[in-house]
Amino acid sequence: MGILWFILIFISLTTHGNAHGPESCNHEGGLCRVGNCIPGEYLASYCFEPIILCCKGLSPTTIKS
């Protein structure tokens, strides 16, 4: 019975909201992270909403001489 609950939760996470999945995140240059993005990254989308985030690095600013 526990396995059935795990499968149902997994299916609901993969189909919830605007979750695109890890393949889409990696293809767009992001990384899937659990909980929060690390410093220097921003939330781009979700791999599995709302727990696993798709984080992308902040683009470096252009320095003028």
PQR file with spaces between the fields and no chain letter, atoms N, CA, C, O and H, PARSE charges and radii, in Angstrom:
ATOM       1  N    MET     1       0.822   -1.197    0.000 -0.4000 1.5000
ATOM       2  CA   MET     1       0.000    0.000    0.000 -0.0000 2.0000
ATOM       3  C    MET     1       0.863    1.258    0.000  0.5500 1.7000
ATOM       4  O    MET     1       0.492    2.260   -0.611 -0.5500 1.4000
ATOM       5  N    GLY     2       2.021    1.218    0.684 -0.4000 1.5000
ATOM       6  CA   GLY     2       2.919    2.367    0.717 -0.0000 2.0000
ATOM       7  C    GLY     2       3.474    2.711   -0.658  0.5500 1.7000
ATOM       8  O    GLY     2       3.648    3.883   -0.992 -0.5500 1.4000
ATOM       9  H    GLY     2       2.323    0.405    1.180  0.4000 1.0000
ATOM      10  N    ILE     3       3.747    1.684   -1.447 -0.4000 1.5000
ATOM      11  CA   ILE     3       4.268    1.906   -2.798 -0.0000 2.0000
ATOM      12  C    ILE     3       3.221    2.603   -3.654  0.5500 1.7000
ATOM      13  O    ILE     3       3.557    3.475   -4.456 -0.5500 1.4000
ATOM      14  H    ILE     3       3.605    0.732   -1.176  0.4000 1.0000
ATOM      15  N    LEU     4       1.965    2.231   -3.495 -0.4000 1.5000
ATOM      16  CA   LEU     4       0.887    2.865   -4.253 -0.0000 2.0000
ATOM      17  C    LEU     4       0.813    4.357   -3.946  0.5500 1.7000
ATOM      18  O    LEU     4       0.642    5.163   -4.861 -0.5500 1.4000
ATOM      19  H    LEU     4       1.692    1.523   -2.843  0.4000 1.0000
ATOM      20  N    TRP     5       0.939    4.740   -2.677 -0.4000 1.5000
ATOM      21  CA   TRP     5       0.921    6.157   -2.302 -0.0000 2.0000
ATOM      22  C    TRP     5       2.108    6.887   -2.909  0.5500 1.7000
ATOM      23  O    TRP     5       1.962    8.007   -3.398 -0.5500 1.4000
ATOM      24  H    TRP     5       1.079    4.085   -1.934  0.4000 1.0000
ATOM      25  N    PHE     6       3.276    6.268   -2.884 -0.4000 1.5000
ATOM      26  CA   PHE     6       4.467    6.872   -3.477 -0.0000 2.0000
ATOM      27  C    PHE     6       4.258    7.122   -4.964  0.5500 1.7000
ATOM      28  O    PHE     6       4.605    8.193   -5.463 -0.5500 1.4000
ATOM      29  H    PHE     6       3.395    5.358   -2.487  0.4000 1.0000
ATOM      30  N    ILE     7       3.701    6.158   -5.674 -0.4000 1.5000
ATOM      31  CA   ILE     7       3.454    6.306   -7.106 -0.0000 2.0000
ATOM      32  C    ILE     7       2.448    7.428   -7.366  0.5500 1.7000
ATOM      33  O    ILE     7       2.646    8.232   -8.276 -0.5500 1.4000
ATOM      34  H    ILE     7       3.420    5.288   -5.269  0.4000 1.0000
ATOM      35  N    LEU     8       1.380    7.491   -6.584 -0.4000 1.5000
ATOM      36  CA   LEU     8       0.374    8.541   -6.762 -0.0000 2.0000
ATOM      37  C    LEU     8       0.949    9.924   -6.501  0.5500 1.7000
ATOM      38  O    LEU     8       0.644   10.868   -7.230 -0.5500 1.4000
ATOM      39  H    LEU     8       1.219    6.837   -5.845  0.4000 1.0000
ATOM      40  N    ILE     9       1.778   10.057   -5.470 -0.4000 1.5000
ATOM      41  CA   ILE     9       2.415   11.347   -5.173 -0.0000 2.0000
ATOM      42  C    ILE     9       3.360   11.737   -6.294  0.5500 1.7000
ATOM      43  O    ILE     9       3.377   12.896   -6.709 -0.5500 1.4000
ATOM      44  H    ILE     9       2.026    9.290   -4.878  0.4000 1.0000
ATOM      45  N    PHE    10       4.143   10.799   -6.789 -0.4000 1.5000
ATOM      46  CA   PHE    10       5.073   11.083   -7.875 -0.0000 2.0000
ATOM      47  C    PHE    10       4.329   11.535   -9.129  0.5500 1.7000
ATOM      48  O    PHE    10       4.738   12.495   -9.782 -0.5500 1.4000
ATOM      49  H    PHE    10       4.129    9.857   -6.452  0.4000 1.0000
ATOM      50  N    ILE    11       3.249   10.853   -9.463 -0.4000 1.5000
ATOM      51  CA   ILE    11       2.461   11.234  -10.639 -0.0000 2.0000
ATOM      52  C    ILE    11       1.867   12.619  -10.464  0.5500 1.7000
ATOM      53  O    ILE    11       1.861   13.409  -11.408 -0.5500 1.4000
ATOM      54  H    ILE    11       2.917   10.073   -8.932  0.4000 1.0000
ATOM      55  N    SER    12       1.365   12.932   -9.271 -0.4000 1.5000
ATOM      56  CA   SER    12       0.784   14.257   -9.050 -0.0000 2.0000
ATOM      57  C    SER    12       1.845   15.346   -9.128  0.5500 1.7000
ATOM      58  O    SER    12       1.550   16.448   -9.590 -0.5500 1.4000
ATOM      59  H    SER    12       1.370   12.290   -8.504  0.4000 1.0000
ATOM      60  N    LEU    13       3.066   15.074   -8.692 -0.4000 1.5000
ATOM      61  CA   LEU    13       4.140   16.064   -8.779 -0.0000 2.0000
ATOM      62  C    LEU    13       4.547   16.312  -10.221  0.5500 1.7000
ATOM      63  O    LEU    13       4.861   17.445  -10.588 -0.5500 1.4000
ATOM      64  H    LEU    13       3.307   14.179   -8.316  0.4000 1.0000
ATOM      65  N    THR    14       4.547   15.283  -11.035 -0.4000 1.5000
ATOM      66  CA   THR    14       4.983   15.449  -12.418 -0.0000 2.0000
ATOM      67  C    THR    14       3.933   16.118  -13.284  0.5500 1.7000
ATOM      68  O    THR    14       4.267   16.677  -14.328 -0.5500 1.4000
ATOM      69  H    THR    14       4.292   14.363  -10.737  0.4000 1.0000
ATOM      70  N    THR    15       2.669   16.076  -12.876 -0.4000 1.5000
ATOM      71  CA   THR    15       1.614   16.659  -13.703 -0.0000 2.0000
ATOM      72  C    THR    15       1.070   17.949  -13.124  0.5500 1.7000
ATOM      73  O    THR    15       0.147   18.520  -13.706 -0.5500 1.4000
ATOM      74  H    THR    15       2.398   15.622  -12.028  0.4000 1.0000
ATOM      75  N    HIS    16       1.587   18.435  -12.017 -0.4000 1.5000
ATOM      76  CA   HIS    16       1.042   19.609  -11.334 -0.0000 2.0000
ATOM      77  C    HIS    16       1.567   20.902  -11.934  0.5500 1.7000
ATOM      78  O    HIS    16       2.759   21.028  -12.212 -0.5500 1.4000
ATOM      79  H    HIS    16       2.336   17.971  -11.545  0.4000 1.0000
ATOM      80  N    GLY    17       0.670   21.862  -12.132 -0.4000 1.5000
ATOM      81  CA   GLY    17       1.060   23.222  -12.517 -0.0000 2.0000
ATOM      82  C    GLY    17       1.869   23.289  -13.794  0.5500 1.7000
ATOM      83  O    GLY    17       1.593   22.575  -14.758 -0.5500 1.4000
ATOM      84  H    GLY    17      -0.299   21.760  -11.906  0.4000 1.0000
ATOM      85  N    ASN    18       2.880   24.160  -13.793 -0.4000 1.5000
ATOM      86  CA   ASN    18       3.694   24.370  -14.987 -0.0000 2.0000
ATOM      87  C    ASN    18       5.034   23.660  -14.882  0.5500 1.7000
ATOM      88  O    ASN    18       6.046   24.159  -15.374 -0.5500 1.4000
ATOM      89  H    ASN    18       3.105   24.740  -13.010  0.4000 1.0000
ATOM      90  N    ALA    19       5.042   22.503  -14.244 -0.4000 1.5000
ATOM      91  CA   ALA    19       6.279   21.737  -14.125 -0.0000 2.0000
ATOM      92  C    ALA    19       6.666   21.189  -15.488  0.5500 1.7000
ATOM      93  O    ALA    19       5.854   20.554  -16.160 -0.5500 1.4000
ATOM      94  H    ALA    19       4.220   22.097  -13.844  0.4000 1.0000
ATOM      95  N    HIS    20       7.900   21.433  -15.893 -0.4000 1.5000
ATOM      96  CA   HIS    20       8.354   21.026  -17.217 -0.0000 2.0000
ATOM      97  C    HIS    20       9.207   19.778  -17.178  0.5500 1.7000
ATOM      98  O    HIS    20       9.392   19.141  -18.215 -0.5500 1.4000
ATOM      99  H    HIS    20       8.560   21.949  -15.347  0.4000 1.0000
ATOM     100  N    GLY    21       9.724   19.409  -16.049 -0.4000 1.5000
ATOM     101  CA   GLY    21      10.551   18.221  -15.940 -0.0000 2.0000
ATOM     102  C    GLY    21      12.024   18.536  -16.072  0.5500 1.7000
ATOM     103  O    GLY    21      12.406   19.594  -16.572 -0.5500 1.4000
ATOM     104  H    GLY    21       9.574   19.927  -15.207  0.4000 1.0000
ATOM     105  N    PRO    22      12.855   17.600  -15.614 -0.5600 1.5000
ATOM     106  CA   PRO    22      14.299   17.826  -15.628  0.2800 2.0000
ATOM     107  C    PRO    22      14.897   17.920  -17.026  0.5500 1.7000
ATOM     108  O    PRO    22      15.884   18.631  -17.218 -0.5500 1.4000
ATOM     109  N    GLU    23      14.327   17.221  -18.009 -0.4000 1.5000
ATOM     110  CA   GLU    23      14.876   17.283  -19.359 -0.0000 2.0000
ATOM     111  C    GLU    23      14.765   18.694  -19.918  0.5500 1.7000
ATOM     112  O    GLU    23      15.711   19.205  -20.518 -0.5500 1.4000
ATOM     113  H    GLU    23      13.526   16.644  -17.853  0.4000 1.0000
ATOM     114  N    SER    24      13.618   19.320  -19.723 -0.4000 1.5000
ATOM     115  CA   SER    24      13.407   20.678  -20.209 -0.0000 2.0000
ATOM     116  C    SER    24      14.324   21.660  -19.490  0.5500 1.7000
ATOM     117  O    SER    24      14.880   22.564  -20.113 -0.5500 1.4000
ATOM     118  H    SER    24      12.849   18.905  -19.236  0.4000 1.0000
ATOM     119  N    CYS    25      14.482   21.486  -18.193 -0.4000 1.5000
ATOM     120  CA   CYS    25      15.339   22.371  -17.402 -0.0000 2.0000
ATOM     121  C    CYS    25      16.788   22.263  -17.861  0.5500 1.7000
ATOM     122  O    CYS    25      17.444   23.279  -18.089 -0.5500 1.4000
ATOM     123  H    CYS    25      14.030   20.751  -17.686  0.4000 1.0000
ATOM     124  N    ASN    26      17.287   21.047  -17.998 -0.4000 1.5000
ATOM     125  CA   ASN    26      18.673   20.835  -18.418 -0.0000 2.0000
ATOM     126  C    ASN    26      18.900   21.333  -19.840  0.5500 1.7000
ATOM     127  O    ASN    26      19.960   21.880  -20.145 -0.5500 1.4000
ATOM     128  H    ASN    26      16.753   20.221  -17.813  0.4000 1.0000
ATOM     129  N    HIS    27      17.917   21.148  -20.704 -0.4000 1.5000
ATOM     130  CA   HIS    27      18.033   21.593  -22.094 -0.0000 2.0000
ATOM     131  C    HIS    27      18.136   23.113  -22.173  0.5500 1.7000
ATOM     132  O    HIS    27      18.808   23.645  -23.056 -0.5500 1.4000
ATOM     133  H    HIS    27      17.057   20.703  -20.456  0.4000 1.0000
ATOM     134  N    GLU    28      17.472   23.813  -21.254 -0.4000 1.5000
ATOM     135  CA   GLU    28      17.488   25.273  -21.243 -0.0000 2.0000
ATOM     136  C    GLU    28      18.651   25.837  -20.423  0.5500 1.7000
ATOM     137  O    GLU    28      18.717   27.046  -20.203 -0.5500 1.4000
ATOM     138  H    GLU    28      16.926   23.380  -20.537  0.4000 1.0000
ATOM     139  N    GLY    29      19.559   24.985  -19.971 -0.4000 1.5000
ATOM     140  CA   GLY    29      20.746   25.448  -19.255 -0.0000 2.0000
ATOM     141  C    GLY    29      20.580   25.578  -17.762  0.5500 1.7000
ATOM     142  O    GLY    29      21.389   26.242  -17.113 -0.5500 1.4000
ATOM     143  H    GLY    29      19.506   24.002  -20.149  0.4000 1.0000
ATOM     144  N    GLY    30      19.557   24.964  -17.195 -0.4000 1.5000
ATOM     145  CA   GLY    30      19.329   25.037  -15.757 -0.0000 2.0000
ATOM     146  C    GLY    30      19.658   23.733  -15.059  0.5500 1.7000
ATOM     147  O    GLY    30      19.990   22.734  -15.698 -0.5500 1.4000
ATOM     148  H    GLY    30      18.901   24.425  -17.722  0.4000 1.0000
ATOM     149  N    LEU    31      19.560   23.757  -13.742 -0.4000 1.5000
ATOM     150  CA   LEU    31      19.774   22.577  -12.918 -0.0000 2.0000
ATOM     151  C    LEU    31      18.593   22.420  -11.973  0.5500 1.7000
ATOM     152  O    LEU    31      18.085   23.407  -11.439 -0.5500 1.4000
ATOM     153  H    LEU    31      19.291   24.568  -13.223  0.4000 1.0000
ATOM     154  N    CYS    32      18.155   21.186  -11.766 -0.4000 1.5000
ATOM     155  CA   CYS    32      17.084   20.917  -10.815 -0.0000 2.0000
ATOM     156  C    CYS    32      17.667   20.875   -9.411  0.5500 1.7000
ATOM     157  O    CYS    32      18.663   20.196   -9.162 -0.5500 1.4000
ATOM     158  H    CYS    32      18.567   20.384  -12.200  0.4000 1.0000
ATOM     159  N    ARG    33      17.033   21.613   -8.489 -0.4000 1.5000
ATOM     160  CA   ARG    33      17.487   21.659   -7.103 -0.0000 2.0000
ATOM     161  C    ARG    33      16.289   21.496   -6.181  0.5500 1.7000
ATOM     162  O    ARG    33      15.191   21.962   -6.486 -0.5500 1.4000
ATOM     163  H    ARG    33      16.223   22.165   -8.691  0.4000 1.0000
ATOM     164  N    VAL    34      16.508   20.833   -5.053 -0.4000 1.5000
ATOM     165  CA   VAL    34      15.461   20.638   -4.063 -0.0000 2.0000
ATOM     166  C    VAL    34      15.479   21.801   -3.076  0.5500 1.7000
ATOM     167  O    VAL    34      16.531   22.142   -2.535 -0.5500 1.4000
ATOM     168  H    VAL    34      17.400   20.455   -4.806  0.4000 1.0000
ATOM     169  N    GLY    35      14.323   22.405   -2.844 -0.4000 1.5000
ATOM     170  CA   GLY    35      14.192   23.448   -1.823 -0.0000 2.0000
ATOM     171  C    GLY    35      14.456   24.844   -2.321  0.5500 1.7000
ATOM     172  O    GLY    35      13.511   25.590   -2.576 -0.5500 1.4000
ATOM     173  H    GLY    35      13.469   22.128   -3.284  0.4000 1.0000
ATOM     174  N    ASN    36      15.709   25.223   -2.467 -0.4000 1.5000
ATOM     175  CA   ASN    36      16.082   26.587   -2.846 -0.0000 2.0000
ATOM     176  C    ASN    36      17.217   26.573   -3.866  0.5500 1.7000
ATOM     177  O    ASN    36      18.015   25.638   -3.926 -0.5500 1.4000
ATOM     178  H    ASN    36      16.477   24.617   -2.260  0.4000 1.0000
ATOM     179  N    CYS    37      17.263   27.636   -4.663 -0.4000 1.5000
ATOM     180  CA   CYS    37      18.408   27.822   -5.556 -0.0000 2.0000
ATOM     181  C    CYS    37      19.586   28.323   -4.728  0.5500 1.7000
ATOM     182  O    CYS    37      19.393   28.995   -3.715 -0.5500 1.4000
ATOM     183  H    CYS    37      16.615   28.395   -4.614  0.4000 1.0000
ATOM     184  N    ILE    38      20.799   28.001   -5.153 -0.4000 1.5000
ATOM     185  CA   ILE    38      21.980   28.451   -4.431 -0.0000 2.0000
ATOM     186  C    ILE    38      22.264   29.909   -4.785  0.5500 1.7000
ATOM     187  O    ILE    38      21.749   30.400   -5.789 -0.5500 1.4000
ATOM     188  H    ILE    38      20.956   27.455   -5.976  0.4000 1.0000
ATOM     189  N    PRO    39      23.069   30.613   -3.989 -0.5600 1.5000
ATOM     190  CA   PRO    39      23.410   31.996   -4.321  0.2800 2.0000
ATOM     191  C    PRO    39      24.044   32.082   -5.712  0.5500 1.7000
ATOM     192  O    PRO    39      24.884   31.259   -6.074 -0.5500 1.4000
ATOM     193  N    GLY    40      23.634   33.077   -6.477 -0.4000 1.5000
ATOM     194  CA   GLY    40      24.122   33.238   -7.839 -0.0000 2.0000
ATOM     195  C    GLY    40      23.200   32.605   -8.867  0.5500 1.7000
ATOM     196  O    GLY    40      23.483   32.656  -10.064 -0.5500 1.4000
ATOM     197  H    GLY    40      22.951   33.746   -6.183  0.4000 1.0000
ATOM     198  N    GLU    41      22.093   32.005   -8.415 -0.4000 1.5000
ATOM     199  CA   GLU    41      21.118   31.403   -9.308 -0.0000 2.0000
ATOM     200  C    GLU    41      19.747   32.020   -9.062  0.5500 1.7000
ATOM     201  O    GLU    41      19.508   32.623   -8.016 -0.5500 1.4000
ATOM     202  H    GLU    41      21.864   31.964   -7.443  0.4000 1.0000
ATOM     203  N    TYR    42      18.853   31.865  -10.026 -0.4000 1.5000
ATOM     204  CA   TYR    42      17.479   32.324   -9.858 -0.0000 2.0000
ATOM     205  C    TYR    42      16.520   31.218  -10.288  0.5500 1.7000
ATOM     206  O    TYR    42      16.895   30.318  -11.040 -0.5500 1.4000
ATOM     207  H    TYR    42      19.047   31.375  -10.875  0.4000 1.0000
ATOM     208  N    LEU    43      15.287   31.291   -9.808 -0.4000 1.5000
ATOM     209  CA   LEU    43      14.258   30.319  -10.142 -0.0000 2.0000
ATOM     210  C    LEU    43      13.761   30.590  -11.557  0.5500 1.7000
ATOM     211  O    LEU    43      13.160   31.634  -11.811 -0.5500 1.4000
ATOM     212  H    LEU    43      14.983   32.022   -9.197  0.4000 1.0000
ATOM     213  N    ALA    44      14.003   29.667  -12.474 -0.4000 1.5000
ATOM     214  CA   ALA    44      13.580   29.823  -13.861 -0.0000 2.0000
ATOM     215  C    ALA    44      12.219   29.162  -14.096  0.5500 1.7000
ATOM     216  O    ALA    44      11.372   29.713  -14.799 -0.5500 1.4000
ATOM     217  H    ALA    44      14.491   28.819  -12.267  0.4000 1.0000
ATOM     218  N    SER    45      12.015   27.991  -13.511 -0.4000 1.5000
ATOM     219  CA   SER    45      10.757   27.260  -13.617 -0.0000 2.0000
ATOM     220  C    SER    45      10.797   26.149  -12.575  0.5500 1.7000
ATOM     221  O    SER    45      11.553   26.231  -11.606 -0.5500 1.4000
ATOM     222  H    SER    45      12.704   27.544  -12.940  0.4000 1.0000
ATOM     223  N    TYR    46       9.996   25.125  -12.767 -0.4000 1.5000
ATOM     224  CA   TYR    46       9.976   23.995  -11.835 -0.0000 2.0000
ATOM     225  C    TYR    46      10.261   22.705  -12.577  0.5500 1.7000
ATOM     226  O    TYR    46       9.788   22.504  -13.695 -0.5500 1.4000
ATOM     227  H    TYR    46       9.382   25.058  -13.553  0.4000 1.0000
ATOM     228  N    CYS    47      11.040   21.823  -11.948 -0.4000 1.5000
ATOM     229  CA   CYS    47      11.207   20.474  -12.482 -0.0000 2.0000
ATOM     230  C    CYS    47      10.015   19.636  -12.040  0.5500 1.7000
ATOM     231  O    CYS    47       9.385   18.963  -12.855 -0.5500 1.4000
ATOM     232  H    CYS    47      11.424   21.986  -11.039  0.4000 1.0000
ATOM     233  N    PHE    48       9.708   19.680  -10.747 -0.4000 1.5000
ATOM     234  CA   PHE    48       8.527   19.050  -10.175 -0.0000 2.0000
ATOM     235  C    PHE    48       7.971   20.021   -9.148  0.5500 1.7000
ATOM     236  O    PHE    48       8.468   20.098   -8.025 -0.5500 1.4000
ATOM     237  H    PHE    48      10.220   20.227  -10.085  0.4000 1.0000
ATOM     238  N    GLU    49       6.947   20.757   -9.532 -0.4000 1.5000
ATOM     239  CA   GLU    49       6.376   21.804   -8.691 -0.0000 2.0000
ATOM     240  C    GLU    49       5.704   21.195   -7.480  0.5500 1.7000
ATOM     241  O    GLU    49       5.059   20.160   -7.648 -0.5500 1.4000
ATOM     242  H    GLU    49       6.543   20.694  -10.445  0.4000 1.0000
ATOM     243  N    PRO    50       5.790   21.720   -6.311 -0.5600 1.5000
ATOM     244  CA   PRO    50       6.484   22.925   -5.879  0.2800 2.0000
ATOM     245  C    PRO    50       7.799   22.629   -5.181  0.5500 1.7000
ATOM     246  O    PRO    50       8.412   23.539   -4.621 -0.5500 1.4000
ATOM     247  N    ILE    51       8.249   21.383   -5.199 -0.4000 1.5000
ATOM     248  CA   ILE    51       9.389   20.982   -4.375 -0.0000 2.0000
ATOM     249  C    ILE    51      10.724   21.133   -5.097  0.5500 1.7000
ATOM     250  O    ILE    51      11.678   21.663   -4.526 -0.5500 1.4000
ATOM     251  H    ILE    51       7.752   20.644   -5.654  0.4000 1.0000
ATOM     252  N    ILE    52      10.802   20.680   -6.330 -0.4000 1.5000
ATOM     253  CA   ILE    52      12.070   20.671   -7.053 -0.0000 2.0000
ATOM     254  C    ILE    52      12.070   21.810   -8.073  0.5500 1.7000
ATOM     255  O    ILE    52      11.243   21.853   -8.984 -0.5500 1.4000
ATOM     256  H    ILE    52      10.027   20.249   -6.793  0.4000 1.0000
ATOM     257  N    LEU    53      13.014   22.725   -7.896 -0.4000 1.5000
ATOM     258  CA   LEU    53      13.085   23.939   -8.699 -0.0000 2.0000
ATOM     259  C    LEU    53      14.065   23.782   -9.852  0.5500 1.7000
ATOM     260  O    LEU    53      15.012   22.999   -9.769 -0.5500 1.4000
ATOM     261  H    LEU    53      13.686   22.690   -7.156  0.4000 1.0000
ATOM     262  N    CYS    54      13.839   24.521  -10.916 -0.4000 1.5000
ATOM     263  CA   CYS    54      14.788   24.612  -12.020 -0.0000 2.0000
ATOM     264  C    CYS    54      15.512   25.945  -11.849  0.5500 1.7000
ATOM     265  O    CYS    54      14.922   27.006  -12.055 -0.5500 1.4000
ATOM     266  H    CYS    54      13.070   25.157  -10.984  0.4000 1.0000
ATOM     267  N    CYS    55      16.778   25.889  -11.477 -0.4000 1.5000
ATOM     268  CA   CYS    55      17.555   27.098  -11.197 -0.0000 2.0000
ATOM     269  C    CYS    55      18.555   27.347  -12.314  0.5500 1.7000
ATOM     270  O    CYS    55      19.172   26.416  -12.834 -0.5500 1.4000
ATOM     271  H    CYS    55      17.257   25.027  -11.310  0.4000 1.0000
ATOM     272  N    LYS    56      18.707   28.610  -12.675 -0.4000 1.5000
ATOM     273  CA   LYS    56      19.677   29.006  -13.686 -0.0000 2.0000
ATOM     274  C    LYS    56      20.617   30.044  -13.073  0.5500 1.7000
ATOM     275  O    LYS    56      20.228   30.823  -12.203 -0.5500 1.4000
ATOM     276  H    LYS    56      18.206   29.365  -12.253  0.4000 1.0000
ATOM     277  N    GLY    57      21.857   30.034  -13.547 -0.4000 1.5000
ATOM     278  CA   GLY    57      22.854   30.994  -13.068 -0.0000 2.0000
ATOM     279  C    GLY    57      22.548   32.384  -13.565  0.5500 1.7000
ATOM     280  O    GLY    57      22.052   32.566  -14.677 -0.5500 1.4000
ATOM     281  H    GLY    57      22.173   29.402  -14.254  0.4000 1.0000
ATOM     282  N    LEU    58      22.845   33.360  -12.736 -0.4000 1.5000
ATOM     283  CA   LEU    58      22.694   34.753  -13.134 -0.0000 2.0000
ATOM     284  C    LEU    58      23.728   35.070  -14.190  0.5500 1.7000
ATOM     285  O    LEU    58      24.885   34.668  -14.063 -0.5500 1.4000
ATOM     286  H    LEU    58      23.247   33.212  -11.833  0.4000 1.0000
ATOM     287  N    SER    59      23.333   35.782  -15.230 -0.4000 1.5000
ATOM     288  CA   SER    59      24.293   36.122  -16.274 -0.0000 2.0000
ATOM     289  C    SER    59      25.236   37.201  -15.749  0.5500 1.7000
ATOM     290  O    SER    59      24.799   38.117  -15.052 -0.5500 1.4000
ATOM     291  H    SER    59      22.394   36.108  -15.333  0.4000 1.0000
ATOM     292  N    PRO    60      26.512   37.104  -16.070 -0.5600 1.5000
ATOM     293  CA   PRO    60      27.472   38.107  -15.579  0.2800 2.0000
ATOM     294  C    PRO    60      27.191   39.473  -16.188  0.5500 1.7000
ATOM     295  O    PRO    60      26.798   39.582  -17.350 -0.5500 1.4000
ATOM     296  N    THR    61      27.394   40.489  -15.405 -0.4000 1.5000
ATOM     297  CA   THR    61      27.171   41.850  -15.903 -0.0000 2.0000
ATOM     298  C    THR    61      28.359   42.281  -16.748  0.5500 1.7000
ATOM     299  O    THR    61      29.491   41.866  -16.501 -0.5500 1.4000
ATOM     300  H    THR    61      27.713   40.401  -14.462  0.4000 1.0000
ATOM     301  N    THR    62      28.100   43.092  -17.718 -0.4000 1.5000
ATOM     302  CA   THR    62      29.148   43.583  -18.598 -0.0000 2.0000
ATOM     303  C    THR    62      29.845   44.760  -17.936  0.5500 1.7000
ATOM     304  O    THR    62      29.194   45.705  -17.490 -0.5500 1.4000
ATOM     305  H    THR    62      27.180   43.429  -17.918  0.4000 1.0000
ATOM     306  N    ILE    63      31.154   44.701  -17.874 -0.4000 1.5000
ATOM     307  CA   ILE    63      31.949   45.764  -17.245 -0.0000 2.0000
ATOM     308  C    ILE    63      32.556   46.623  -18.354  0.5500 1.7000
ATOM     309  O    ILE    63      33.263   46.119  -19.227 -0.5500 1.4000
ATOM     310  H    ILE    63      31.682   43.933  -18.236  0.4000 1.0000
ATOM     311  N    LYS    64      32.272   47.922  -18.307 -0.4000 1.5000
ATOM     312  CA   LYS    64      32.838   48.840  -19.311 -0.0000 2.0000
ATOM     313  C    LYS    64      34.125   49.451  -18.770  0.5500 1.7000
ATOM     314  O    LYS    64      34.221   49.787  -17.590 -0.5500 1.4000
ATOM     315  H    LYS    64      31.698   48.332  -17.598  0.4000 1.0000
ATOM     316  N    SER    65      35.095   49.586  -19.638 -0.4000 1.5000
ATOM     317  CA   SER    65      36.381   50.179  -19.226 -0.0000 2.0000
ATOM     318  C    SER    65      36.385   51.656  -19.500  0.5500 1.7000
ATOM     319  O    SER    65      37.376   52.333  -19.223 -0.5500 1.4000
ATOM     320  H    SER    65      35.017   49.313  -20.597  0.4000 1.0000
